[in-house]
Amino acid sequence: MTQMPMGDYGAATERFVASWTAGVSERAAQAQALSERVADMSATADGADGAVRVTVAASGVLTDLRLDDRVLRWRPAEIAAEVLTVMRRAQGRLAAQVAEAAAETVGSDSETARAVVSSYERRFPEQPEDDRDDSGPEAGGRSDRR
């Protein structure tokens, strides 16, 4: 069978397919790098002048909780409330870390970055920092400061 010469069209098509395939492979590698970086992330926050310190994994799950002796003077409900507040603050820091990792791997303007960062912002909104100057309930109570 005789082949028809494709000339420049055949070579251009091959170059286009090779370029497209390379681009897809590169984006997949970048997305994998982002996934690995996010999986290794954690965020830490503290409250009540350091009486409560919480670390969360990239999933938002609590991975470490540190309480100092000052919490021994608090009521159990106050301890629980402070732990939850500080945990939410730590979770709220994850989106910024994910945004930074996305910018460095897939580019901040990419669809992947927008989707991943938006997911973190929705699940873990940024929380206000603890601006109290007390060290817990014994220094003026908690109920009026929430």
C-alpha positions, 0 to 999 in steps of 0.5 A: 500500500502506498502512503501519502506523504503528510509533509509538515502536517504530520510532523506538526501533529507529532510535535503537538501530541508530544508537547501535550503529553509532556504538559500533562505529565508535568502537571501530574508530577506537580499535582503529585508533589503538591499532594505529598507536601500537603500530606506532610503538613501540620499546624500548631496554635496556642491560647491562654498565653501558652497554657493550651497548645494544639497541633493538627495534621493536614486533615485537621485532625488533632495530633498533639495537645499540650496543657500546662499546669495553669489549666488545673485551676480551670473548670472542665468546660473551660478547658474543653472550650479553650482546646476547641478554640485553639484547635480551630485556630490551628486548622485555620492556619492550614489554608495559608500553608496549602496556598504556599505549597500550591504556589510553589508546585502547581502555580497559584493561578492554576485550577488545581491550586484554586480548587485545593486552597478553596477546599481548605478555606471552606473546611478550615476558615481562618480564626482570630488570634488570641488577643487576651492578656490573661492566662485563663479563667482565674484571670477574669473568666472565660464566658464573657470572652468568647 
